[in-house]
Amino acid sequence: MLKTFTIFFLIFHISVGYAQESLFYKDAVQLAARLVEEQPSEQIPQELIHSIEDALATLSESNSSAANAVIYKYNIHPMASTNTSNIRLVVDKGVTWVNDLKKTPIHEVFLDKELFNIKEGNSTDDFIVLELHANSPLNMKHVANEVSVVNDIWMVEIPVEKKDGSDIQIKKIPNGFLFTFAYKFTNCEIGCEEAHYWEFSVTNGDEIDFIGEYGADLPTLKKKDLFTIITPSKL
């Protein structure tokens, strides 16, 4: 019985570890996008993404109870507040270049013609909505700014997530990053009323400094049975 339980525990631990690691890249993209959002480039440097990804992985491997709390217990991830994937464009119904959306004035703005795909969305009697989807994560704020000057485009919309909830904030510091993990709770459907914060710095690749925690008292989490925790759809 003990041997069976030990094997089961190891499988569970490895499964949770892989599930968490698979999310670090997505989190790193979002955090990197926030750092470069105001820069005049559509690219999000892969070096920056991987540096943040490595820093988050370092936190996940720490023996610190605070690091384990934000990564595993409270499962905190950044909100998708910075768009890295798509924008919407509104153009006049009479524009002829919409007949070939693989060769448009929008493509001519950028040196790399394979950055994105454009498809036609909903339209009315007066205008057409075009959906521009990036082929890899991009600084969509810069893309929107560049595209907005193209003739015949009436409006550019950057879809963003509006809801309130837990989040990770990031700042670049010498040799690394400062992370602030925010766990938000109480009536988050209408705007979270309370929050608890943890701050860490990760420098030189693997040096963690737990700066401290503050905020509202943490709520008691509802217990989940082991089957629920390891169900892939919940990871």
PESUL-V264488 format. One record per residue. N is the residue number from 1. RES is the residue in three letters. PHI is phi in degrees with one decimal (NA if undefined). Layout:
n & res & phi
N & RES & PHI
N & RES & PHI
This chain:
n & res & phi
1 & MET & NA
2 & LEU & -63.1
3 & LYS & -63.1
4 & THR & -62.1
5 & PHE & -64.6
6 & THR & -62.4
7 & ILE & -63.0
8 & PHE & -62.8
9 & PHE & -64.2
10 & LEU & -64.4
11 & ILE & -61.8
12 & PHE & -61.7
13 & HIS & -64.3
14 & ILE & -66.3
15 & SER & -61.8
16 & VAL & -64.5
17 & GLY & -61.8
18 & TYR & -63.5
19 & ALA & -62.6
20 & GLN & -66.0
21 & GLU & -62.7
22 & SER & -66.4
23 & LEU & -92.8
24 & PHE & -64.6
25 & TYR & -63.9
26 & LYS & -60.4
27 & ASP & -63.4
28 & ALA & -64.4
29 & VAL & -60.8
30 & GLN & -61.6
31 & LEU & -69.1
32 & ALA & -64.2
33 & ALA & -60.9
34 & ARG & -65.5
35 & LEU & -69.5
36 & VAL & -106.5
37 & GLU & -55.5
38 & GLU & -92.1
39 & GLN & -85.0
40 & PRO & -82.3
41 & SER & -152.0
42 & GLU & -81.1
43 & GLN & -84.4
44 & ILE & -106.2
45 & PRO & -56.4
46 & GLN & -61.9
47 & GLU & -60.2
48 & LEU & -65.8
49 & ILE & -57.8
50 & HIS & -69.1
51 & SER & -65.6
52 & ILE & -68.4
53 & GLU & -57.5
54 & ASP & -65.1
55 & ALA & -65.0
56 & LEU & -66.3
57 & ALA & -64.4
58 & THR & -61.8
59 & LEU & -61.7
60 & SER & -67.0
61 & GLU & -94.0
62 & SER & -72.8
63 & ASN & -84.9
64 & SER & -64.9
65 & SER & -65.5
66 & ALA & -66.5
67 & ALA & -64.1
68 & ASN & -64.3
69 & ALA & -64.7
70 & VAL & -74.8
71 & ILE & -83.6
72 & TYR & -107.9
73 & LYS & -64.4
74 & TYR & -98.9
75 & ASN & 50.8
76 & ILE & -87.7
77 & HIS & -132.3
78 & PRO & -69.9
79 & MET & -70.7
80 & ALA & -82.6
81 & SER & -84.7
82 & THR & -116.2
83 & ASN & -76.0
84 & THR & -123.2
85 & SER & -130.3
86 & ASN & -158.3
87 & ILE & -140.0
88 & ARG & -113.9
89 & LEU & -123.2
90 & VAL & -111.6
91 & VAL & -125.9
92 & ASP & -66.3
93 & LYS & -61.8
94 & GLY & -87.4
95 & VAL & -68.3
96 & THR & -80.4
97 & TRP & -70.1
98 & VAL & -72.2
99 & ASN & -72.0
100 & ASP & -134.7
101 & LEU & -80.8
102 & LYS & -92.5
103 & LYS & -136.5
104 & THR & -129.2
105 & PRO & -59.1
106 & ILE & -66.1
107 & HIS & -62.2
108 & GLU & -70.9
109 & VAL & -71.6
110 & PHE & -116.7
111 & LEU & -66.5
112 & ASP & -88.5
113 & LYS & -80.1
114 & GLU & -104.3
115 & LEU & -66.1
116 & PHE & -153.9
117 & ASN & -118.2
118 & ILE & -121.7
119 & LYS & -129.0
120 & GLU & -80.6
121 & GLY & -104.5
122 & ASN & -71.2
123 & SER & -140.3
124 & THR & -125.0
125 & ASP & -69.7
126 & ASP & -108.5
127 & PHE & -148.8
128 & ILE & -120.6
129 & VAL & -100.6
130 & LEU & -108.5
131 & GLU & -105.7
132 & LEU & -102.0
133 & HIS & -117.3
134 & ALA & -71.0
135 & ASN & -81.5
136 & SER & -151.5
137 & PRO & -57.0
138 & LEU & -130.7
139 & ASN & -77.0
140 & MET & -69.4
141 & LYS & -64.8
142 & HIS & -67.9
143 & VAL & -57.6
144 & ALA & -62.9
145 & ASN & -62.8
146 & GLU & -69.0
147 & VAL & -72.5
148 & SER & -62.8
149 & VAL & -90.9
150 & VAL & -69.1
151 & ASN & -59.5
152 & ASP & 79.6
153 & ILE & -91.8
154 & TRP & -81.7
155 & MET & -152.8
156 & VAL & -123.1
157 & GLU & -117.2
158 & ILE & -107.4
159 & PRO & -64.9
160 & VAL & -136.9
161 & GLU & -78.6
162 & LYS & -96.9
163 & LYS & -69.3
164 & ASP & -92.8
165 & GLY & 169.5
166 & SER & -59.9
167 & ASP & -159.6
168 & ILE & -123.1
169 & GLN & -104.3
170 & ILE & -135.2
171 & LYS & -133.8
172 & LYS & -81.5
173 & ILE & -128.3
174 & PRO & -53.9
175 & ASN & 67.7
176 & GLY & 171.1
177 & PHE & -138.4
178 & LEU & -108.3
179 & PHE & -110.1
180 & THR & -118.1
181 & PHE & -93.6
182 & ALA & -116.1
183 & TYR & -101.9
184 & LYS & -108.3
185 & PHE & -157.1
186 & THR & 74.4
187 & ASN & 58.2
188 & CYS & -68.6
189 & GLU & -63.4
190 & ILE & -117.3
191 & GLY & 122.6
192 & CYS & -57.2
193 & GLU & -91.5
194 & GLU & -135.3
195 & ALA & -153.7
196 & HIS & -126.4
197 & TYR & -125.6
198 & TRP & -126.8
199 & GLU & -123.3
200 & PHE & -135.3
201 & SER & -113.2
202 & VAL & -125.1
203 & THR & -127.7
204 & ASN & 52.2
205 & GLY & 87.7
206 & ASP & -142.3
207 & GLU & -98.2
208 & ILE & -104.1
209 & ASP & -125.2
210 & PHE & -81.5
211 & ILE & -78.5
212 & GLY & 152.5
213 & GLU & -137.5
214 & TYR & -160.9
215 & GLY & 115.6
216 & ALA & -67.7
217 & ASP & -61.4
218 & LEU & -70.9
219 & PRO & -76.4
220 & THR & -80.1
221 & LEU & -76.7
222 & LYS & -69.7
223 & LYS & -74.4
224 & LYS & -115.3
225 & ASP & -71.9
226 & LEU & -60.0
227 & PHE & -62.4
228 & THR & -63.6
229 & ILE & -63.7
230 & ILE & -96.4
231 & THR & -63.8
232 & PRO & -52.7
233 & SER & -66.5
234 & LYS & -97.1
235 & LEU & -85.6
